[in-house]
Amino acid sequence: MAAGRLALLVGLTICQIVLQVRINTWSANLFDALEDHDTKAFLVQIGVLAAILVAGMAITGSHLTVKRKIQLDWRRRLTRRMLGDWMEGGHQFLVTHMPGEHDNPDGRI
């Protein structure tokens, strides 16, 4: 599951790059239409801009969602591992019998 999300994240990142290239192409087409005083081409480019913006919002939203899910899964796994290492062998109880001052043994992980 994590590998699939990572692959999806890479794919969405590539889509973001493609979208940036498309914005550059759109900009060239827009200024060509303005230079040629072509109203029809200008209006077409306004429609293309709307499509680019909608696609950009969808891709960016998906990218953020997938990235956050990957981060949460990673944090959960790390917490389980660290908590498991701490609780293994009764470390939480042994720390109270060790020499020295231990002011908050239950909060140590």
Secondary structure, DSSP 8 states (H G I E B T S, - for coil): -HHHHHHHHHHHHHHHHHHHHHHHHHHHHHHHHHHTT-HHHHHHHHHHHHHHHHHHHHHHHHHHHHHHHHHHHHHHHHHHHHHHHHHGGGHHHHGGGSSS--S-GGG--
